[in-house]
Amino acid sequence: LLLEHFRPMGGGNPVSLLFTRYANYLERHFNAGQNVHGMVAWLLAVLLPVAVVGGIYGGLYYLNSLLAWAFGAVVLYPLLSLKQLSGQAERIAAALRVADLDEARRLLSQWHGRPADGLGAAEIARVGIEQTLSCAHKNLFGVIIWFVVFGPAGAVLYRLSQLLNQKWGSLDESDFGEFGKFSARAFDLMDWVPLRLSAISFAVVGDFEDAVYCWRSQASAWAQQGIGIVLASGAGALGVKLGEPLSYGGNIEFRPELGLGDDADADYLDSAVSLVWRTVVLWLVLLLLLTLAGWVSG
């Protein structure tokens, strides 16, 4: 985390770029529109890197646990993006504070991957908060959970599965058939526990009562119910309203309301970054206590 904070990789992450090219190669050669083809491609894409990382980690651990620890840090470095997400959110908030909506829209579009033309200040802040909470879960907390349980191989498995879900899981079945179904189902299964742990953590470091209420009463209405759990809990923890309809390219995208309290603004966007940092501290403290308990019991 310290290495990623002071030397973030940014958008040109070589590991992600290399894996994307590999996934494109597999898609070209295996996508025949059937679910079984998607399963074979997913296994080839994910299990080979996971086996290599797991084998190296196991060999180093056999030789020296300190070498294995160092290897684990090297593996985690390109998989985490805490500094990147906090920096992007803070830049958008700074642009909103000086009423530079054009710059805020440009930054949001660059980060979110969707055009932000026509969005007002409150809408930019809402989408920025949603992106902050979503990226914190996918690019930080989910990776850490799988790393803690299964070591570096687990972190690689989670991150690569997430990338394949983004790339293949959203493919239009009318054009690509059922090729992406397996990657979507695999990641949904892998993300079931991390989603809920992220949501619980936001509740603990924020407004617990409102976070749990929003999680229970609003998350199921979100189109992607999994990430809806994180967004609803985060909105309740912050005391801000998220969701609501947005206009993209002249078309209205209807989205349910999440959260309670005030409308989103630059201050709440900064508060979302603070919520993520508090959650990171909470997790580090818990991991430290678990490690010390293991040493004492050992």
Disulfide bonds with the S-S distance in Angstrom:
none
